[in-house]
């Protein structure tokens, strides 16, 4: 055991001595090997210099394949800053804002674009032989703030499909935000969840869908991130806001901007009569009529009366033949210039019944205001024969040339383009 331990210790000492000797030998030989290495390197450099030709001294151009060249294009400059950000305010003609339009109301879209200092974007909206709608945006909207102006006026279903496909096209084209501008929002009249089939005392109810909520859902699924509308039916009741789950909706109320224009139109009528009165033709317009009364009174600086017409449905006849509704006027309009405040005018029968009731009550003159003049069928001709002084409408829906001719000088059109464009300014860029 002792002998084995001694042997291991001796081997370690011998290895240590051998390592020290090797280190000393390397240290003594280092200068010589360094000089030899430097001499060899110098000789090789001199030999290479003697064999170098002037052609070899020219810089060589690296050979790059076509695929590599396509990948080595110069990097474009940084993205241009937002023009509105540079001025810290909305700048007309901002390239980050795009306005598109379908076939429903191109004239209104062009007027809105003109107020914003831009032109209506190029698009191709057409129909195939079987009626299918085809939509194509003919300019880039990548990273842009897009506004699509398209009221869902008659033909309602075709215009609605155009709107949905344009929203989808803008979303798939990588638009930064897509806002739907629907001056006339169709399908807002199907709000009742149930309706009686025979009478109010009958428990047999027919179920119906909430069409407005379904249309709102379709807009959201298509990609609409914001909605702008004008005087949604029923006016002043704020139902549309609850139909959208995650999309904000901005509603322009006619009572906030129309009375200023309306006051200039009816000012002469007020001077020729014993006063003014605002009349609601049915219960759903009563809130709107109140707002118009207050705004007109402030604009004309004169007191204005308020009246309403109550249309009572008749009891069902025993033989099932339809009977007309009774029309009752609540309020005094004798000797006054009356303004009927309507939301949607379709056939004009309700408005004509109200005009007859007001004339019978002694009104000196009757004028009509309507936010959305659909004028279906012979509505315009029927109103022209009803004995109205003026009919004032918004251009949320285009008025046909035949209807303009039927109404003649009685027709006055107020544009909503300034109000829509002002709201777009605020939505596009807000002063920081």
C-alpha positions as CSV (number, residue, x, y, z in Angstrom):
1,X,0.0,0.0,0.0
2,X,2.8,2.4,0.9
3,X,4.7,1.4,-2.2
4,X,1.7,2.3,-4.4
5,X,1.2,5.7,-2.8
6,X,4.9,6.5,-3.2
7,X,4.7,5.5,-6.9
8,X,1.8,7.9,-7.6
9,X,3.6,10.7,-5.8
10,X,6.7,10.1,-7.8
11,X,4.9,10.1,-11.1
12,X,3.2,13.4,-10.3
13,X,6.6,15.0,-9.4
14,X,8.1,13.7,-12.6
15,X,5.3,15.1,-14.7
16,X,5.6,18.5,-13.0
17,X,9.3,18.6,-13.7
18,X,8.8,17.6,-17.4
19,X,6.1,20.4,-17.8
20,X,8.5,23.0,-16.5
21,X,11.3,21.9,-18.8
22,X,8.9,22.1,-21.8
23,X,7.8,25.6,-21.0
24,X,11.4,26.8,-20.7
25,X,12.2,25.3,-24.1
26,X,9.3,27.0,-25.8
27,X,10.2,30.3,-24.3
28,X,13.7,30.1,-25.5
29,X,12.6,29.2,-29.0
30,X,9.8,31.9,-29.4
31,X,11.9,34.8,-30.8
32,X,13.5,32.6,-33.4
33,X,10.2,31.2,-34.6
34,X,8.6,34.6,-34.7
35,X,11.4,36.0,-36.9
36,X,11.1,33.0,-39.2
37,X,7.4,33.5,-39.5
38,X,7.7,37.2,-40.3
39,X,10.3,36.5,-42.9
40,X,8.2,33.8,-44.6
41,X,5.1,36.2,-44.6
42,X,7.2,39.0,-46.2
43,X,8.5,36.7,-48.9
44,X,5.1,35.5,-49.8
45,X,3.8,39.1,-50.1
46,X,6.7,40.2,-52.3
47,X,6.2,37.2,-54.6
48,X,2.5,38.0,-55.0
49,X,3.2,41.7,-55.7
50,X,5.6,40.7,-58.5
51,X,2.9,38.5,-60.2
52,X,0.0,41.0,-59.8
53,X,-1.2,42.7,-63.1
54,X,-3.1,46.0,-63.5
55,X,-6.2,44.2,-64.4
56,X,-6.2,42.3,-61.1
57,X,-6.1,45.6,-59.3
58,X,-9.5,46.6,-60.6
59,X,-12.4,46.1,-58.1
60,X,-14.5,43.1,-58.9
61,X,-18.2,43.5,-59.3
62,X,-20.1,40.7,-57.5
63,X,-22.3,38.6,-59.6
64,X,-25.9,38.8,-58.3
65,X,-28.7,36.6,-59.6
66,X,-31.9,38.0,-60.8
67,X,-33.7,36.7,-57.8
68,X,-31.2,38.4,-55.5
69,X,-31.5,41.7,-57.4
70,X,-35.2,41.7,-57.0
71,X,-34.7,41.5,-53.2
72,X,-32.1,44.2,-53.0
73,X,-34.3,47.1,-54.2
74,X,-33.6,50.4,-52.5
75,X,-35.6,50.8,-49.3
76,X,-38.4,53.4,-49.7
77,X,-38.4,56.5,-47.6
78,X,-40.4,56.6,-44.4
79,X,-44.2,57.0,-44.6
80,X,-45.3,60.5,-45.0
81,X,-46.9,62.0,-41.9
82,X,-50.6,62.6,-41.7
83,X,-51.4,66.0,-43.3
84,X,-53.9,66.9,-40.6
85,X,-51.3,66.1,-37.9
86,X,-48.8,68.6,-39.5
87,X,-51.4,71.3,-39.3
88,X,-52.9,70.0,-36.0
89,X,-56.4,70.4,-37.6
90,X,-58.4,68.9,-40.3
91,X,-56.9,69.8,-43.7
92,X,-59.2,69.8,-46.8
93,X,-58.0,67.4,-49.4
94,X,-56.2,65.1,-46.9
95,X,-55.0,62.0,-48.8
96,X,-55.7,59.7,-45.8
97,X,-59.5,60.2,-46.3
98,X,-61.5,58.4,-49.0
99,X,-65.2,58.9,-49.9
100,X,-67.0,56.3,-52.0
101,X,-70.6,56.1,-53.2
102,X,-72.9,53.5,-54.5
103,X,-75.7,54.1,-57.1
104,X,-78.3,55.3,-54.5
105,X,-77.4,59.0,-54.1
106,X,-74.3,59.9,-56.0
107,X,-75.1,63.6,-56.0
108,X,-75.1,63.7,-52.2
109,X,-71.8,61.9,-52.1
110,X,-70.2,64.3,-54.5
111,X,-71.5,67.3,-52.5
112,X,-70.1,65.8,-49.3
113,X,-66.7,65.1,-51.0
114,X,-66.6,68.7,-52.3
115,X,-67.1,70.1,-48.7
116,X,-64.1,67.9,-47.6
117,X,-61.9,69.0,-50.5
118,X,-61.6,65.5,-52.0
119,X,-63.2,63.7,-54.9
120,X,-65.4,60.6,-54.8
121,X,-63.3,57.5,-55.1
122,X,-63.3,55.4,-58.2
123,X,-65.4,52.3,-57.9
124,X,-67.3,49.9,-60.3
125,X,-70.7,48.9,-59.0
126,X,-72.6,46.9,-61.6
127,X,-75.1,44.1,-61.9
128,X,-75.1,40.8,-63.7
129,X,-77.9,39.7,-65.9
130,X,-79.5,37.7,-63.1
131,X,-79.4,40.8,-60.8
132,X,-76.3,39.9,-58.7
133,X,-74.4,42.9,-57.5
134,X,-70.7,43.2,-58.3
135,X,-68.5,45.7,-56.5
136,X,-64.9,46.7,-57.2
137,X,-62.8,49.5,-55.7
138,X,-60.6,50.9,-58.5
139,X,-58.1,52.7,-56.2
140,X,-56.1,51.7,-53.1
141,X,-57.6,52.2,-49.7
142,X,-54.8,50.5,-47.7
143,X,-54.5,52.2,-44.4
144,X,-57.1,54.9,-45.3
145,X,-60.1,56.3,-43.5
146,X,-62.9,55.2,-45.7
147,X,-66.5,56.7,-45.8
148,X,-69.2,55.0,-47.9
149,X,-72.2,57.2,-48.7
150,X,-75.2,55.0,-49.6
151,X,-78.8,55.5,-48.3
152,X,-80.9,52.4,-48.4
153,X,-83.7,54.1,-50.4
154,X,-85.9,52.3,-53.0
155,X,-85.0,49.8,-54.4
156,X,-84.1,49.1,-50.8
157,X,-82.7,45.5,-51.1
158,X,-80.5,46.3,-54.1
159,X,-79.0,49.4,-52.4
160,X,-78.5,47.6,-49.2
161,X,-76.6,44.8,-50.9
162,X,-74.5,47.4,-52.7
163,X,-73.7,48.9,-49.3
164,X,-72.7,45.6,-47.7
165,X,-70.5,44.5,-50.5
166,X,-68.7,47.9,-50.7
167,X,-68.0,47.7,-46.9
168,X,-66.7,44.2,-47.4
169,X,-64.5,45.2,-50.3
170,X,-63.0,48.1,-48.3
171,X,-62.3,45.9,-45.3
172,X,-60.6,43.2,-47.5
173,X,-58.5,46.0,-49.1
174,X,-57.0,46.7,-45.7
175,X,-58.7,50.0,-45.0
176,X,-57.8,51.5,-41.6
177,X,-61.5,52.2,-40.8
178,X,-64.7,51.9,-42.7
179,X,-67.6,54.2,-41.8
180,X,-71.0,53.8,-43.3
181,X,-72.9,57.0,-44.1
182,X,-76.6,56.0,-44.4
183,X,-78.6,59.3,-44.7
184,X,-81.8,57.2,-45.0
185,X,-81.7,54.0,-42.9
186,X,-84.2,51.6,-44.3
187,X,-86.0,48.7,-42.4
188,X,-86.5,50.9,-39.4
189,X,-90.3,50.7,-39.5
190,X,-90.4,47.0,-38.5
191,X,-89.8,47.6,-34.8
192,X,-92.8,45.9,-33.2
193,X,-92.0,42.5,-31.9
194,X,-95.6,41.5,-32.1
195,X,-98.8,42.9,-33.6
196,X,-102.4,41.9,-33.2
197,X,-104.0,40.1,-36.1
198,X,-107.6,41.2,-35.6
199,X,-108.1,43.7,-32.7
200,X,-106.3,44.9,-29.6
201,X,-108.4,42.7,-27.4
202,X,-107.6,39.5,-29.4
203,X,-104.9,37.4,-27.9
204,X,-103.9,36.0,-31.4
205,X,-100.7,37.8,-32.1
206,X,-98.5,37.5,-35.2
207,X,-94.8,37.4,-34.5
208,X,-92.5,39.6,-36.6
209,X,-88.7,40.1,-36.8
210,X,-86.8,43.2,-35.7
211,X,-85.6,44.0,-39.2
212,X,-83.6,47.1,-38.2
213,X,-81.5,45.0,-35.7
214,X,-80.9,42.4,-38.4
215,X,-79.7,45.0,-40.9
216,X,-77.4,46.5,-38.2
217,X,-75.9,43.1,-37.6
218,X,-75.3,42.6,-41.3
219,X,-73.4,45.9,-41.4
220,X,-71.2,44.9,-38.5
221,X,-70.5,41.5,-40.0
222,X,-69.6,43.1,-43.3
223,X,-67.0,45.2,-41.6
224,X,-68.6,48.6,-40.7
225,X,-66.7,50.1,-37.8
226,X,-68.9,53.3,-37.5
227,X,-72.2,54.5,-38.8
228,X,-73.6,58.0,-39.6
229,X,-77.4,58.4,-40.1
230,X,-79.9,61.2,-40.4
231,X,-83.2,61.3,-38.5
232,X,-83.7,57.6,-37.9
233,X,-87.3,56.4,-37.7
234,X,-89.0,56.6,-35.3
235,X,-87.6,60.1,-34.7
236,X,-86.3,61.2,-31.3
237,X,-86.7,57.8,-29.6
238,X,-83.0,56.6,-29.9
239,X,-83.8,53.0,-30.7
240,X,-81.1,52.5,-33.4
241,X,-78.3,52.8,-30.9
242,X,-79.3,49.6,-29.3
243,X,-79.3,47.6,-32.5
244,X,-75.5,47.7,-32.9
245,X,-73.5,45.5,-30.6
246,X,-70.1,47.0,-31.0
247,X,-70.4,49.7,-33.7
248,X,-71.0,53.3,-32.6
249,X,-73.7,55.2,-34.5
250,X,-73.8,59.0,-35.0
251,X,-77.4,60.3,-35.7
252,X,-77.8,63.8,-37.1
253,X,-81.1,65.2,-35.9
254,X,-82.9,67.4,-38.3
255,X,-84.2,69.5,-35.4
256,X,-80.6,70.7,-34.8
257,X,-80.0,72.3,-38.2
258,X,-83.2,72.4,-40.3
259,X,-85.1,75.1,-38.4
260,X,-82.5,77.7,-39.3
261,X,-83.1,77.1,-43.0
262,X,-86.9,76.5,-42.5
263,X,-87.2,79.8,-40.7
264,X,-86.1,81.7,-43.8
265,X,-88.6,79.8,-46.0
266,X,-91.7,80.3,-43.8
267,X,-90.9,83.8,-42.4
268,X,-93.1,85.5,-45.0
269,X,-95.9,83.1,-44.2
270,X,-95.7,83.9,-40.5
271,X,-96.0,87.7,-41.2
272,X,-99.2,87.2,-43.3
273,X,-101.0,85.1,-40.6
274,X,-102.0,85.3,-37.0
275,X,-99.0,83.2,-35.9
276,X,-97.4,79.9,-36.5
277,X,-98.2,76.4,-35.3
278,X,-96.2,73.2,-35.6
279,X,-98.3,70.0,-36.1
280,X,-97.4,66.4,-35.6
281,X,-99.4,64.3,-38.1
282,X,-99.2,61.2,-35.9
283,X,-98.0,60.1,-32.5
284,X,-94.5,58.9,-33.5
285,X,-93.6,62.4,-34.7
286,X,-94.7,64.2,-31.6
287,X,-91.2,64.4,-30.0
288,X,-89.8,65.7,-33.3
289,X,-92.5,68.3,-33.6
290,X,-91.7,69.6,-30.1
291,X,-88.0,70.0,-30.9
292,X,-88.9,71.8,-34.1
293,X,-91.3,74.1,-32.2
294,X,-88.5,75.1,-29.8
295,X,-85.9,75.6,-32.5
296,X,-88.2,77.6,-34.8
297,X,-89.3,79.8,-31.9
298,X,-85.7,80.7,-31.2
299,X,-84.8,81.3,-34.9
300,X,-87.9,83.5,-35.5
301,X,-87.9,85.1,-32.0
302,X,-91.7,84.5,-31.8
303,X,-93.9,82.2,-29.8
304,X,-95.1,79.1,-31.8
305,X,-98.0,76.8,-30.9
306,X,-98.0,73.1,-30.9
307,X,-100.8,70.8,-32.1
308,X,-101.1,67.2,-32.9
309,X,-103.4,64.9,-34.9
310,X,-104.6,61.7,-33.3
311,X,-105.5,59.0,-35.7
312,X,-107.7,56.4,-34.0
313,X,-108.1,53.0,-35.6
314,X,-111.7,52.1,-36.1
315,X,-113.3,49.0,-34.6
316,X,-113.5,46.1,-37.0
317,X,-116.8,46.0,-39.0
318,X,-119.0,43.0,-38.6
319,X,-118.7,42.1,-42.3
320,X,-114.9,42.7,-42.4
321,X,-115.0,45.6,-44.8
322,X,-112.2,48.2,-44.0
323,X,-113.3,51.5,-42.5
324,X,-111.2,54.7,-42.4
325,X,-109.5,55.9,-39.3
326,X,-110.9,58.9,-37.4
327,X,-108.6,62.0,-37.5
328,X,-108.9,64.3,-34.5
329,X,-106.9,67.6,-34.1
330,X,-105.7,68.5,-30.6
331,X,-104.8,72.2,-30.6
332,X,-105.8,75.6,-32.1
333,X,-104.7,76.4,-35.6
334,X,-107.4,78.9,-36.7
335,X,-106.0,81.7,-38.8
336,X,-102.4,80.4,-38.4
337,X,-99.7,79.3,-40.8
338,X,-99.2,75.6,-40.0
339,X,-96.1,73.4,-40.5
340,X,-96.6,69.7,-40.5
341,X,-93.4,68.0,-39.3
342,X,-93.1,64.5,-40.9
343,X,-90.3,61.9,-40.8
344,X,-91.0,59.7,-43.8
345,X,-93.3,60.5,-46.7
346,X,-94.1,57.4,-48.8
347,X,-97.6,57.4,-50.3
348,X,-98.6,60.8,-48.8
349,X,-102.0,59.5,-47.7
350,X,-101.4,60.3,-44.0
351,X,-100.1,63.7,-44.8
352,X,-103.0,64.5,-47.1
353,X,-105.5,63.5,-44.4
354,X,-103.7,65.8,-41.9
355,X,-103.9,68.7,-44.5
356,X,-107.6,68.2,-44.9
357,X,-108.1,68.2,-41.1
358,X,-106.1,71.4,-40.7
359,X,-107.9,73.2,-43.5
360,X,-111.2,72.2,-41.9
361,X,-110.0,73.6,-38.5
362,X,-109.4,77.0,-40.1
363,X,-105.7,77.1,-40.8
364,X,-104.7,79.9,-43.2
365,X,-101.9,78.0,-44.9
366,X,-100.4,74.6,-44.5
367,X,-96.8,73.7,-45.3
368,X,-95.0,70.4,-44.9
369,X,-91.5,69.4,-43.8
370,X,-90.3,65.9,-44.4
371,X,-86.9,64.4,-43.6
372,X,-87.0,61.5,-46.1
373,X,-89.2,62.1,-49.1
374,X,-89.6,58.7,-50.8
375,X,-92.5,59.8,-52.9
376,X,-93.7,56.4,-54.0
377,X,-96.2,56.2,-56.8
378,X,-98.3,59.4,-57.2
379,X,-97.4,60.8,-53.8
380,X,-96.0,64.1,-55.2
381,X,-99.0,64.7,-57.5
382,X,-101.3,63.9,-54.6
383,X,-99.6,66.5,-52.3
384,X,-99.6,69.1,-55.0
385,X,-103.4,68.8,-55.2
386,X,-103.9,68.8,-51.5
387,X,-103.5,72.6,-51.2
388,X,-100.1,73.0,-49.6
389,X,-98.1,76.2,-49.6
390,X,-94.6,74.7,-49.3
391,X,-93.1,71.3,-49.0
392,X,-89.5,71.2,-47.6
393,X,-87.5,68.0,-47.8
394,X,-83.9,66.9,-47.2
395,X,-81.8,65.4,-49.9
396,X,-81.2,62.2,-48.0
397,X,-83.1,60.5,-50.8
398,X,-82.8,61.8,-54.4
399,X,-86.0,63.4,-55.7
400,X,-87.1,62.2,-59.1
401,X,-87.5,64.7,-62.0
402,X,-91.1,63.8,-62.4
403,X,-91.8,64.6,-58.7
404,X,-89.9,67.9,-59.0
405,X,-92.1,68.8,-62.0
406,X,-95.3,67.8,-60.2
407,X,-94.5,70.0,-57.1
408,X,-92.9,72.9,-59.0
409,X,-92.2,76.0,-57.0
410,X,-93.7,74.5,-53.9
411,X,-90.7,72.1,-53.4
412,X,-87.7,73.3,-51.3
413,X,-84.7,71.0,-50.8
414,X,-82.3,71.4,-47.9
415,X,-79.0,69.7,-48.3
416,X,-77.5,67.6,-45.4
417,X,-74.1,67.6,-47.0
418,X,-72.7,70.4,-44.8
419,X,-73.7,68.5,-41.6
420,X,-72.4,65.2,-42.8
421,X,-69.1,66.6,-43.9
422,X,-68.7,68.5,-40.6
423,X,-69.2,65.2,-38.7
424,X,-66.7,63.4,-41.0
425,X,-64.2,66.2,-40.2
426,X,-64.6,65.6,-36.5
427,X,-64.4,61.8,-36.9
428,X,-61.4,61.9,-39.2
429,X,-59.2,64.1,-37.1
430,X,-59.8,65.8,-33.8
431,X,-57.6,68.7,-32.8
432,X,-55.3,67.5,-30.1
